[in-house]
Amino acid sequence: PQMAPLDINDVAREILSIIQSELRHHSIHLEFRLGGGDAVVLGNRVQLQQVLLNLAMNAIESMATIEGRRVLTVASDTSDPGSVTVSVTDNGLGFDEDRIDQLFEALVTTKPQGMGMGLSISKSIVEAHGGRLLATSLKPHGARFQFTLPRSA
């Protein structure tokens, strides 16, 4: 894939326009917390869009059946001089912490209609960009998926 310097915050903003109708359809409040400053990484825009879109759609789906206020938070942290971290957090069903190691394996899914490919592909894309993708189960509800990418030189 062709790599070029790009602002990961711009990529996050582009995904917002794609998921806007899903957010409205599921009555989900979006909190956008993009860090200020330099968020430029060396990457493939389409692939990083795919990662963010997958994480956001997973979060939206995990909140589809919960009662009460549904919140999706997309944030970036530019405080580390060597990297940029992007996180997607929801207050949905979450996942079993005992299965955290399996979440990124191909054909493993927690969704009834899931194929089990999205997180595996996302992890591969992030790693091909020199980064890492992590998952955290939040108590009492929700999950956070975050990836860290090195800054563009």
Buried (B, 14 or more C-beta within 10 A) or exposed (E): EEBEEBBBBEBBEBBBEEBEEBBEEBEBEBEEEBBEEEBBBBBBBEBBBBBBBBBBBBBBBBBBEBEEEBBBBBBBBBEEEEBBBBBBBBBBBBBEEEEBEBBBEEEBBBEEEBEBEBBBBBBBBBEEBBBBBBBBBBEEBBBBBBBBBBBBE
